[in-house]
């Protein structure tokens, strides 16, 4: 009888342990899924990485006389920026720095929900100077 009671207790504990492990496994899977959703959420850092990769790819096909430009049409007129630098401020601002066609220095700050621009090839403003690639550096990871 003691042996039977021991087997029953062992089976019950085994079932409880198996159920607990299964429950913990589901909780870990749920937590992992939630963390992936948070990681994939659009942030300035994530969008900055995608923009940087796309601009680098676009820039790789330019001649010495050309550079990357951004065409913006959200100011009631069309504006072209010769891009020198792209940055971001977490959690939601992307910054484009460069010059207009008249060499005026400009800086465009855009919320990640309002990004809408056209990458285009523009003639370099200073073709006599060595061509330098666009700089990509975050201002803040906070």
Backbone bond lengths (Angstrom), bond angles and torsions (degrees), N, CA, C in turn:
res aa  C-N    CA-C-N  psi(-1)  N-CA   C-N-CA  omega(-1)  CA-C   N-CA-C  phi
1 X - - - 1.442 - - 1.539 110.61 -
2 X 1.317 117.00 -42.19 1.451 120.95 178.37 1.525 109.76 -62.29
3 X 1.361 114.47 -39.37 1.460 119.02 178.41 1.521 110.74 -62.80
4 X 1.338 117.70 -43.55 1.463 122.72 179.66 1.530 110.40 -63.98
5 X 1.346 115.86 -41.94 1.460 120.52 178.60 1.535 109.74 -63.11
6 X 1.330 118.22 -40.37 1.461 122.99 178.03 1.524 111.35 -62.93
7 X 1.351 116.65 -41.79 1.471 120.24 178.73 1.520 111.12 -65.66
8 X 1.327 116.15 -41.88 1.458 120.82 179.53 1.529 110.48 -62.96
9 X 1.350 115.55 -44.52 1.461 120.61 178.90 1.531 110.76 -63.77
10 X 1.314 116.14 -40.60 1.469 120.70 178.91 1.523 110.80 -64.39
11 X 1.324 116.36 -43.47 1.473 120.34 178.26 1.522 111.11 -63.82
12 X 1.334 116.84 -42.17 1.464 120.90 180.00 1.525 110.70 -64.45
13 X 1.337 117.06 -45.86 1.461 120.65 178.88 1.533 110.67 -63.25
14 X 1.329 116.75 -38.98 1.461 121.21 177.81 1.518 111.06 -61.97
15 X 1.332 116.92 -42.09 1.464 121.52 178.65 1.523 111.11 -65.35
16 X 1.347 115.46 -43.33 1.467 119.88 -179.98 1.527 109.88 -63.74
17 X 1.323 116.63 -44.45 1.460 121.08 179.81 1.532 110.96 -63.34
18 X 1.318 116.74 -44.20 1.473 120.85 179.48 1.528 110.55 -62.20
19 X 1.330 116.93 -42.60 1.463 121.30 179.28 1.524 110.64 -65.38
20 X 1.326 117.13 -40.39 1.449 121.78 179.34 1.533 110.43 -64.74
21 X 1.324 116.78 -44.04 1.468 120.53 178.68 1.523 111.08 -63.30
22 X 1.323 115.75 -41.12 1.458 120.72 178.95 1.522 110.40 -63.45
23 X 1.323 116.66 -42.99 1.461 121.77 179.08 1.527 110.44 -64.03
24 X 1.347 116.76 -43.88 1.464 120.53 178.48 1.525 111.04 -64.38
25 X 1.318 116.67 -37.35 1.455 120.89 178.50 1.530 110.43 -62.86
26 X 1.343 116.06 -43.16 1.475 120.30 177.77 1.522 110.36 -63.69
27 X 1.337 116.74 -41.06 1.462 120.38 179.18 1.529 110.54 -63.76
28 X 1.325 117.40 -40.53 1.461 120.75 178.35 1.529 110.84 -66.04
29 X 1.327 116.98 -39.46 1.466 120.09 177.46 1.526 110.35 -64.44
30 X 1.335 116.67 -42.17 1.463 121.24 177.99 1.528 110.68 -62.90
31 X 1.330 116.50 -43.50 1.456 121.23 178.84 1.527 110.79 -63.86
32 X 1.311 116.20 -43.29 1.460 121.22 179.21 1.530 110.51 -61.71
33 X 1.321 117.12 -42.89 1.472 121.92 178.77 1.534 110.20 -63.23
34 X 1.326 116.73 -42.73 1.460 121.54 179.10 1.529 110.60 -63.11
35 X 1.336 117.32 -43.76 1.461 120.80 179.18 1.529 111.03 -63.41
36 X 1.318 117.55 -37.16 1.466 120.64 177.91 1.523 110.46 -65.74
37 X 1.329 117.21 -39.10 1.465 120.61 177.91 1.524 110.34 -63.73
38 X 1.330 117.10 -41.25 1.459 120.97 179.03 1.527 109.69 -65.30
39 X 1.332 117.18 -43.96 1.456 122.17 179.84 1.527 111.12 -62.64
40 X 1.324 117.42 -37.77 1.462 121.66 -178.29 1.521 113.41 -81.48
41 X 1.328 117.21 -8.06 1.464 120.33 -178.61 1.525 109.02 -61.56
42 X 1.327 117.24 141.82 1.458 118.85 -178.18 1.529 111.38 -67.59
43 X 1.314 115.92 122.75 1.462 122.96 174.45 1.519 106.98 -131.26
44 X 1.312 115.77 165.95 1.460 119.37 178.63 1.526 110.46 -58.83
45 X 1.331 117.25 -40.38 1.465 120.75 -179.67 1.523 111.06 -60.18
46 X 1.326 117.15 -47.85 1.460 120.74 -178.95 1.518 112.59 -64.53
47 X 1.307 116.39 -42.75 1.464 120.40 179.69 1.524 110.62 -70.13
48 X 1.331 117.04 -38.58 1.464 121.98 175.88 1.526 110.50 -55.84
49 X 1.330 117.23 -45.27 1.471 121.01 -179.85 1.526 110.95 -61.34
50 X 1.320 116.77 -40.81 1.466 120.30 179.63 1.527 111.40 -68.87
51 X 1.338 116.78 -42.12 1.464 120.41 178.69 1.532 109.80 -64.76
52 X 1.331 117.00 -44.32 1.466 121.21 -179.39 1.527 110.78 -59.55
53 X 1.322 116.52 -45.16 1.471 120.12 179.34 1.519 110.90 -62.26
54 X 1.308 116.96 -42.68 1.470 120.28 -178.82 1.523 111.61 -67.22
55 X 1.342 117.12 -42.24 1.463 120.04 179.69 1.521 110.70 -66.46
56 X 1.330 118.00 -41.05 1.470 120.59 178.05 1.524 110.44 -60.42
57 X 1.312 116.57 -41.56 1.467 121.16 178.14 1.534 109.82 -64.27
58 X 1.313 116.77 -43.93 1.463 122.69 179.45 1.524 109.98 -63.98
59 X 1.321 117.25 -43.33 1.458 123.45 -176.91 1.530 112.37 -67.52
60 X 1.325 116.72 -29.07 1.467 121.32 -177.74 1.529 112.48 -62.62
61 X 1.316 118.08 -21.29 1.459 122.01 -176.98 1.526 113.86 -99.01
62 X 1.320 117.71 10.37 1.462 120.51 -176.67 1.527 112.07 -90.80
63 X 1.316 115.43 151.36 1.462 120.49 174.75 1.530 108.83 -83.36
64 X 1.329 116.49 176.04 1.465 121.60 -179.87 1.537 111.84 -63.79
65 X 1.308 117.07 -27.74 1.467 121.28 -177.21 1.520 113.54 -87.76
66 X 1.333 117.07 -0.63 1.466 120.83 -174.85 1.525 111.26 -117.77
67 X 1.350 114.38 159.09 1.458 120.84 173.81 1.530 109.13 -147.57
68 X 1.312 115.33 170.97 1.465 120.84 -178.23 1.526 109.51 -80.76
69 X 1.311 114.89 133.56 1.457 120.76 174.58 1.519 109.96 -122.82
70 X 1.315 115.36 155.47 1.465 122.06 172.82 1.511 107.64 -114.38
71 X 1.302 116.63 129.25 1.463 120.47 175.07 1.518 107.01 -103.48
72 X 1.319 115.15 124.26 1.459 121.99 179.85 1.514 108.58 -115.00
73 X 1.297 116.92 139.88 1.454 119.93 179.69 1.519 111.42 -128.88
74 X 1.320 116.90 22.89 1.462 119.15 -174.32 1.524 113.61 -101.24
75 X 1.310 118.72 10.00 1.456 121.28 -178.87 1.528 111.77 -112.25
76 X 1.310 117.17 23.02 1.449 120.82 -178.66 1.518 112.47 81.50
77 X 1.302 116.09 -7.09 1.461 122.23 176.33 1.515 107.84 -147.96
78 X 1.297 115.37 168.93 1.461 120.09 179.21 1.527 109.10 -91.51
79 X 1.327 116.93 129.20 1.459 122.77 179.70 1.519 108.41 -124.57
80 X 1.336 116.48 134.69 1.459 121.08 175.35 1.522 108.56 -112.56
81 X 1.337 115.90 127.95 1.464 122.26 177.07 1.523 108.05 -111.06
82 X 1.329 116.99 128.98 1.461 123.06 171.34 1.527 104.96 -82.88
83 X 1.309 117.65 108.67 1.464 122.23 -169.53 1.529 111.74 -80.04
84 X 1.343 115.70 129.63 1.461 122.52 174.56 1.525 112.06 -108.72
85 X 1.323 115.37 -30.14 1.461 119.15 -171.22 1.522 110.10 -153.74
86 X 1.332 115.30 144.15 1.463 121.63 174.64 1.532 106.83 -129.86
87 X 1.319 116.10 130.62 1.468 122.95 179.90 1.521 109.63 -134.62
88 X 1.306 116.22 -179.75 1.460 120.79 173.50 1.517 109.80 -149.62
89 X 1.313 115.24 157.71 1.461 123.05 171.10 1.523 106.16 -126.85
90 X 1.321 116.14 120.43 1.460 120.32 179.46 1.512 109.27 -66.00
91 X 1.299 119.96 144.81 1.455 124.62 6.82 1.524 114.70 -98.47
92 X 1.365 118.42 -4.46 1.460 115.12 -165.97 1.526 116.90 -147.55
93 X 1.326 119.82 16.35 1.466 120.34 -177.37 1.528 110.63 -117.48
94 X 1.332 116.39 130.36 1.458 123.73 172.73 1.527 106.56 -109.01
95 X 1.342 116.70 136.88 1.463 121.78 -176.31 1.529 109.35 -121.27
96 X 1.329 115.87 128.14 1.462 122.97 174.91 1.524 107.37 -113.05
97 X 1.327 117.57 127.94 1.466 122.33 175.82 1.524 108.97 -117.30
98 X 1.317 115.67 146.13 1.447 119.64 178.16 1.510 111.68 174.23
99 X 1.343 115.64 -155.31 1.456 122.18 -179.71 1.525 109.97 -128.96
100 X 1.327 113.28 151.72 1.462 119.73 170.22 1.523 107.52 -81.35
101 X 1.323 116.52 175.04 1.466 120.56 179.94 1.525 112.45 -58.29
102 X 1.349 117.69 -28.77 1.477 121.15 -179.83 1.528 112.19 -87.10
103 X 1.348 117.33 11.58 1.466 125.47 177.77 1.535 113.35 75.58
104 X 1.328 117.64 8.69 1.460 120.98 176.02 1.530 109.25 -70.00
105 X 1.334 117.30 130.63 1.461 122.16 179.40 1.525 109.53 -74.53
106 X 1.331 115.42 134.37 1.470 120.57 179.73 1.525 109.84 -136.17
107 X 1.307 113.91 157.52 1.458 121.46 175.88 1.524 107.48 -138.64
108 X 1.303 116.57 123.91 1.454 121.97 -179.56 1.519 108.82 -109.95
109 X 1.319 116.45 122.82 1.461 122.06 174.97 1.520 107.41 -108.03
110 X 1.335 116.04 125.04 1.461 119.03 -179.88 1.514 110.53 -131.93
111 X 1.323 114.29 139.29 1.463 120.87 173.60 1.523 107.64 -70.24
112 X 1.330 116.49 145.17 1.468 119.73 -176.31 1.520 112.86 -60.80
113 X 1.324 118.33 -23.55 1.469 120.53 178.29 1.525 112.53 -80.69
114 X 1.334 117.66 -8.59 1.457 120.97 -177.22 1.529 113.06 -114.21
115 X 1.327 117.40 7.77 1.461 119.93 -178.99 1.520 110.34 -65.13
116 X 1.311 114.52 124.24 1.450 120.36 178.77 1.523 107.13 -162.21
117 X 1.319 117.16 102.32 1.453 120.81 -177.95 1.507 109.44 -150.16
118 X 1.312 114.57 165.59 1.450 122.73 -179.74 1.519 108.08 -115.51
119 X 1.335 117.52 122.31 1.464 120.65 172.43 1.519 107.58 -78.19
120 X 1.328 117.20 134.43 1.443 119.42 177.25 1.518 110.20 -146.89
121 X 1.307 115.61 161.45 1.456 122.57 177.26 1.518 107.55 -89.01
122 X 1.335 115.55 127.03 1.462 120.20 178.77 1.529 108.70 -126.53
123 X 1.348 117.24 152.78 1.467 119.29 175.77 1.528 109.40 -65.99
124 X 1.324 116.67 141.66 1.463 120.39 -179.58 1.517 110.44 -63.96
125 X 1.324 115.96 141.60 1.462 121.76 177.21 1.528 109.93 -70.74
126 X 1.335 116.78 -37.16 1.470 121.98 -178.57 1.521 109.88 -122.62
127 X 1.336 118.28 74.85 1.459 120.83 -175.77 1.531 114.26 -67.42
128 X 1.351 118.11 -18.16 1.462 120.76 -179.52 1.529 112.33 -79.32
129 X 1.304 117.19 -21.97 1.464 121.00 179.09 1.524 109.82 -85.65
130 X 1.333 116.99 153.96 1.469 118.81 177.42 1.535 110.80 -60.15
131 X 1.291 114.68 139.52 1.473 120.14 179.45 1.520 108.96 -73.89
132 X 1.332 115.96 130.55 1.454 118.94 176.89 1.519 108.96 -117.59
133 X 1.319 116.34 141.53 1.463 118.63 179.85 1.530 111.13 -68.46
134 X 1.297 114.81 160.13 1.462 120.85 177.79 1.524 108.84 -64.81
135 X 1.328 116.52 138.35 1.468 120.81 177.49 1.522 110.58 -86.82
136 X 1.315 115.60 139.53 1.463 121.57 177.24 1.514 107.97 -126.44
137 X 1.325 117.41 111.47 1.460 120.48 179.76 1.517 109.84 -153.11
138 X 1.321 117.88 131.26 1.459 120.37 178.09 1.523 111.00 -72.18
139 X 1.318 117.07 144.54 1.461 121.15 174.79 1.515 109.80 -84.27
140 X 1.326 115.78 -33.23 1.455 118.68 -176.03 1.509 109.77 -154.88
141 X 1.313 116.33 134.71 1.463 120.61 174.87 1.520 111.27 -102.90
142 X 1.299 116.59 16.09 1.473 120.58 -177.34 1.495 110.85 -78.15
